[in-house]
Amino acid sequence: PGSAIHLSLVREAANYKLKYGRKKEATSDLEQLWKQNTNDVHTLAQLISAYSLVDQDKAKA
């Protein structure tokens, strides 16, 4: 965990899960990515988008 390859796989898994309706699982993956690199605005944008599908209050926070 934490290696570039691992993080890339987690991102791909999150994208797959979002595409196929597994929103809560995708959100969990994106949270994991965000914790690894809080400067990654791409992950933050994806996370907010995923939250808007699962938990709108969290998306606004």
C-alpha positions in Angstrom: 0.0 0.0 0.0 1.2 3.5 -0.8 3.2 2.6 -3.9 2.4 4.3 -7.1 1.2 1.0 -8.7 -1.1 0.3 -5.8 -2.6 3.7 -5.9 -3.1 3.5 -9.6 -4.9 0.1 -9.1 -7.1 1.6 -6.4 -8.0 4.5 -8.7 -8.9 2.2 -11.5 -11.0 0.1 -9.1 -12.8 3.2 -7.9 -13.5 4.2 -11.5 -14.9 0.8 -12.3 -17.1 0.7 -9.2 -18.5 4.2 -10.0 -19.2 3.1 -13.6 -21.1 0.0 -12.4 -23.1 1.5 -9.6 -21.0 0.4 -6.6 -20.9 4.0 -5.3 -20.2 3.3 -1.6 -17.3 1.0 -2.4 -15.9 3.6 -4.9 -16.2 6.3 -2.3 -14.2 4.2 0.2 -11.4 3.6 -2.5 -11.3 7.3 -3.2 -11.1 8.2 0.5 -8.1 5.8 0.7 -6.4 7.6 -2.2 -7.2 11.0 -0.7 -5.6 10.0 2.6 -2.4 9.0 0.7 -2.1 12.4 -1.1 -4.2 15.3 0.1 -2.7 17.5 -2.6 -4.3 15.5 -5.4 -7.1 17.7 -6.7 -8.2 15.1 -9.2 -8.9 12.6 -6.4 -10.6 15.3 -4.4 -12.9 16.1 -7.4 -13.7 12.5 -7.9 -14.4 12.1 -4.2 -16.8 15.0 -4.1 -18.5 13.7 -7.1 -18.9 10.2 -5.5 -20.1 11.8 -2.3 -22.8 13.6 -4.2 -24.1 10.3 -5.4 -24.0 8.7 -1.9 -24.0 11.3 0.8 -24.9 14.9 -0.3 -24.2 16.4 3.1 -20.6 15.1 2.9 -20.2 16.4 -0.6 -21.1 19.9 0.6 -18.7 19.8 3.5 
